[in-house]
Amino acid sequence: MSLTLRPEVRATDTADGMVLLDEVTGRYWQLNRTAALVLRSLVGGAGPPDAARALRAAYPRLTAERAADDAASITRALAEARLVVPA
């Protein structure tokens, strides 16, 4: 399941990850490098399992189970915050 940012959400890369701004509500979210990597994977057409593999590639000490849990958790948090929708 790939995702896309909602039309009113803007993303800006930062030195430590990414910032998302909902232009309608004025709320913003700061993502660390891990969450930013997962989001980039998801909006690039990957699903959560692919995002988990990207995490493992970026952080080789991360176990497959932890990477899958992190990718799923980040995906769920982005959806619950209404920042993303299915692509």
HUGI-V120634 format. One record per pair of residues at least 4 apart in sequence whose ideal C-beta (glycine too) atoms are under 8 Angstrom apart, sorted by the first residue. I is the first residue (numbers start at 1). J is the second residue. D is the distance in whole Angstrom. If there is no record, write none. Layout:
i = (I;I)
j = (J;J)
d = (D;D)
This chain:
i = (1;1;1;2;2;2;2;2;2;2;2;3;3;3;3;3;3;3;3;3;4;4;4;4;4;5;5;5;5;5;5;5;6;6;6;6;6;8;8;8;9;9;9;9;9;9;10;10;10;11;11;11;11;12;12;12;13;13;13;14;14;14;16;16;16;17;17;17;17;17;17;17;18;18;18;18;18;19;19;19;19;20;20;20;20;21;21;21;22;22;22;22;22;29;29;31;31;31;32;33;34;34;34;34;34;35;35;35;36;37;37;37;37;37;38;38;38;38;38;38;38;38;39;39;39;39;40;41;41;41;41;41;42;42;42;42;42;42;42;43;43;45;46;46;46;47;48;48;48;48;48;49;49;49;50;51;51;51;51;52;52;52;52;52;52;52;53;53;54;55;55;55;55;55;56;56;56;56;59;62;62;62;63;64;65;66;67;68;69;70;71;72;73;74;75;76;77;78;78;79;79)
j = (47;48;86;42;43;44;45;46;47;86;87;42;43;75;78;79;84;85;86;87;43;84;85;86;87;9;10;11;20;43;83;84;22;82;83;84;85;22;23;24;20;21;22;23;83;84;20;21;23;18;19;20;39;18;19;21;17;18;36;18;19;30;30;32;33;30;31;32;33;34;35;36;30;31;35;36;39;28;29;30;31;28;29;31;83;26;27;28;26;27;28;82;83;81;83;35;36;39;36;37;38;55;59;70;74;39;74;77;40;41;51;54;55;58;42;51;54;55;70;71;74;75;43;74;78;84;44;46;50;51;54;71;46;47;48;51;75;78;84;84;87;87;50;51;54;51;52;68;71;72;75;53;68;71;54;55;71;74;75;56;64;67;68;70;71;72;57;67;58;59;62;67;70;71;60;62;64;67;67;66;67;70;67;68;69;70;71;72;73;74;75;76;77;78;79;80;81;83;84;83;84)
d = (5;7;6;6;7;8;5;6;6;8;4;4;6;7;7;8;4;7;6;6;6;7;6;8;4;4;8;6;7;6;6;6;8;7;6;7;6;6;5;5;6;7;5;7;5;8;7;5;6;6;7;5;8;7;5;7;8;6;7;6;6;8;8;6;6;7;5;5;5;8;6;4;8;4;7;4;7;6;7;5;7;6;5;7;6;8;8;5;7;5;7;8;7;7;7;4;5;6;7;6;7;7;8;6;7;6;5;8;6;6;7;6;6;6;6;5;7;7;7;5;4;7;6;7;7;8;6;4;6;4;5;8;6;7;7;6;7;8;7;8;8;7;3;5;7;7;6;7;5;5;5;7;7;8;7;7;4;8;7;7;7;4;4;7;4;8;6;7;6;6;6;4;6;6;7;6;6;5;8;5;5;8;7;6;6;6;6;6;6;6;6;6;6;6;6;6;6;5;5;8;6)
